[in-house]
Amino acid sequence: MEIPDHNHFGEGVTGGAIPATLKKATLANLLFFLHLATSGMNFRPIFALAVLIWYLAAALGFAAGPLVRYESSVDAMGSTFSIAAWGRDRDSLAATVESALEEARRLDRVLSNYRPESEWSQINKSASSRDVTVSQELFDLLAACVSYSQRSEGAFDITVGPLMRIWGFYKGSGHLPHRAQVRTALARTGYKNIVLNATNRTVRFAIDGLEIDPGGIGKGYAVDKMAAMLQTAGVPAALINAGGSSIYAAGAPPDEPRGWQVLIRDPKNATKTAAAVYLKNQSMSTSGSYEKFFRAGKRTYSHIMDPRTGYPAPGMYSVSVVSPRALDSEAWTKPVYIHGRQWAANHLPSGYRAYLCEDRGEAKCAWLQ
């Protein structure tokens, strides 16, 4: 899948690229000093000083001008995508940020299961009866989803669409279904029923009634694509936020070399913070039962579905995962949420971090050790 590793963003924004005109002028001066230094005159100390000044300017960006901040947002995928970015030229920075936000709109048109005309919806409409040819972009994303399902022992599964519908979480806040409805919906799920043909770039469902849901992967994918655009444009520092559930932090803001501070909310109290983390060239995604839920009797049911049982996963309030890419962090929050702390300790990929708030009467929150 062509989602670049974002680790090539600048380590901060105290430096930066030197404008081309400044580079030309400085190079001209260096050539002049080089001529003097090689003409027999004792200008070698001057030449050495000029070289030192050049490298200092390149490393520290003193001559590159002051940093400017630009922020903007757009609604897509049922969330608000926002970008806060730092750069040297406001007009160029604004154009880059707006282009990245337009990418979120574009992907909404591709991945939405609420838009009948989207490529994702066309798969749900026809893949049970025939092979559906899809774009390379969508094929690669679906292949990645199947891989996540395999690695998570089925806890991540985009075929939860029928379950989300009977539980009332599709275009609703949820309701308690009959057990027979759960059994029927569960029989229409399972990532192993997604048949991908890489040669023909087609998708086919092996059973009738299967329906894929982008809710557990779409925003993370969009954030990565947006981050790649900012990186290509040379933006040294930016924070991309998809409704608080998927975040990517590029570089570091000028006043905080540790990175961008991101707060993890207390799952029981939206006004309180459970933890603060500094991100630099990293993503963080959070799945929480507080995002969408309903109460029936004495129990609370959230939208985070265990695709193996057909019921909302119990025992957890929220999970946050930190990883290099938002696609990965968003995908891994669900298996960690469903399987719990011990499974995560044994299966979370190396270099990832997880913050779990477990349901033990009250929220018990801690980083995975």
Secondary structure, 3 states (H helix, E strand, C coil): CCCCCCCCCCCCCCCCCCCHHHHHHHHHHHHHHHHHHCCCCCCHHHHHHHHHHHHHHHHHCHHHCCCEEEEEEEEECCEEEEEEEEECCHHHHHHHHHHHHHHHHHHHHHHCCCCCCCHHHHHHHHCCCCCEECCHHHHHHHHHHHHHHHHCCCCCCHHHHHHHHHCCCCCCCCCCCCHHHHHHHHCCCCHHHEEEECCCCEEEECCCCCCCCHHHCHHHHHHHHHHHHHHHCCCCEEEEEECCCEEEEECCCCCCCCCEEEEEEECCEEEEEEEEEEECCEEEEEEECCCCEEEECCEEEECCEECCCCEECCCEEEEEEEECCHHHHHHHHHHHHHHCHHHHHHHCCCCCEEEEEEECCCEEEEECC
